[in-house]
Amino acid sequence: MQIVEVFLPLDTGSGIPIEPEIIEGIVGGLADRFGGATAFTRAPADGLWKQGATMQKDRILIIEVMVSELDQGWWKKYRTKLEREFEQDEVLIRVTSCRTI
């Protein structure tokens, strides 16, 4: 099994908040495709990263999906789609191997 985590920004690159319905559609679409998805929505997480000498900040939401087979090509295309739609230089998608007990 693999856990795929999508670090989804809650604002576009130009600072416009993303509508909750769009986020719900993303989570619902992933759940429909993979049989389930978990969105950690209680409070947005704050992401910080350094770009040159400047500290940047993002509000993010993490969505987890468990898959038995990882289709890297699909996830790369999906990441590119999210980056384009949300005006982001990069949307982080992280994969971790796991076992269920």
C-alpha positions as CSV (number, residue, x, y, z in Angstrom):
1,M,0.0,0.0,0.0
2,Q,1.0,3.6,-0.6
3,I,-0.3,6.8,1.0
4,V,-0.4,9.7,-1.4
5,E,-0.5,13.1,0.3
6,V,-1.6,16.2,-1.7
7,F,-0.5,19.5,-0.1
8,L,-3.2,21.6,-1.6
9,P,-3.0,25.4,-1.3
10,L,-6.1,27.2,-0.1
11,D,-5.2,30.4,-2.0
12,T,-4.2,30.9,-5.6
13,G,-0.7,32.2,-6.5
14,S,-2.2,35.6,-6.8
15,G,-3.7,35.4,-3.2
16,I,-7.4,34.7,-4.1
17,P,-9.0,32.2,-1.7
18,I,-10.1,28.9,-3.3
19,E,-13.8,28.3,-3.0
20,P,-14.8,25.5,-0.5
21,E,-16.8,23.9,-3.3
22,I,-13.7,23.5,-5.4
23,I,-11.8,21.8,-2.5
24,E,-14.8,19.6,-1.9
25,G,-14.9,18.7,-5.6
26,I,-11.2,17.7,-5.5
27,V,-11.6,15.5,-2.4
28,G,-14.8,14.0,-3.8
29,G,-13.1,13.3,-7.2
30,L,-10.2,11.6,-5.5
31,A,-12.5,9.5,-3.3
32,D,-14.5,8.5,-6.4
33,R,-11.4,7.5,-8.3
34,F,-9.5,5.7,-5.6
35,G,-12.3,4.5,-3.3
36,G,-11.7,7.0,-0.5
37,A,-9.9,10.2,0.5
38,T,-9.3,12.0,3.7
39,A,-9.0,15.8,3.9
40,F,-7.6,17.3,7.0
41,T,-9.8,20.4,7.2
42,R,-10.2,21.3,10.8
43,A,-7.7,24.2,10.5
44,P,-5.5,25.2,7.6
45,A,-1.9,24.3,8.0
46,D,0.6,27.1,7.5
47,G,3.4,26.2,5.2
48,L,6.7,28.2,5.3
49,W,9.5,28.0,2.8
50,K,12.5,30.2,2.0
51,Q,12.8,31.7,-1.5
52,G,16.1,33.5,-1.7
53,A,16.2,35.8,1.3
54,T,12.4,36.0,1.7
55,M,10.3,33.7,3.8
56,Q,7.1,32.7,1.9
57,K,3.9,31.5,3.6
58,D,1.0,29.3,2.3
59,R,-2.3,28.1,3.9
60,I,-2.6,24.5,2.9
61,L,-4.9,21.5,3.3
62,I,-3.6,17.9,3.2
63,I,-5.5,15.3,1.4
64,E,-4.6,11.6,1.9
65,V,-5.4,8.8,-0.5
66,M,-4.4,5.1,0.0
67,V,-3.6,3.2,-3.2
68,S,-2.5,-0.4,-3.7
69,E,-0.7,0.5,-7.0
70,L,0.9,3.9,-7.7
71,D,0.3,5.3,-11.1
72,Q,3.1,7.9,-11.2
73,G,2.1,9.2,-14.6
74,W,-1.5,10.0,-13.5
75,W,-0.3,11.7,-10.4
76,K,2.3,13.8,-12.3
77,K,-0.4,15.0,-14.7
78,Y,-2.8,15.6,-11.8
79,R,-0.1,17.7,-10.0
80,T,0.5,19.8,-13.2
81,K,-3.3,20.3,-13.5
82,L,-3.5,21.6,-9.9
83,E,-0.5,23.9,-10.4
84,R,-2.1,25.4,-13.4
85,E,-5.5,25.8,-11.9
86,F,-4.2,27.3,-8.6
87,E,-1.5,29.4,-10.2
88,Q,1.3,27.6,-8.2
89,D,4.9,27.1,-9.1
90,E,4.7,23.7,-7.4
91,V,2.1,21.6,-5.6
92,L,3.7,19.0,-3.4
93,I,2.5,15.4,-3.7
94,R,4.3,13.0,-1.4
95,V,4.1,9.2,-1.4
96,T,4.9,6.9,1.5
97,S,4.8,3.1,1.6
98,C,2.7,1.7,4.4
99,R,1.2,-1.5,5.8
100,T,-2.2,-1.9,7.3
101,I,-2.7,-4.0,10.4
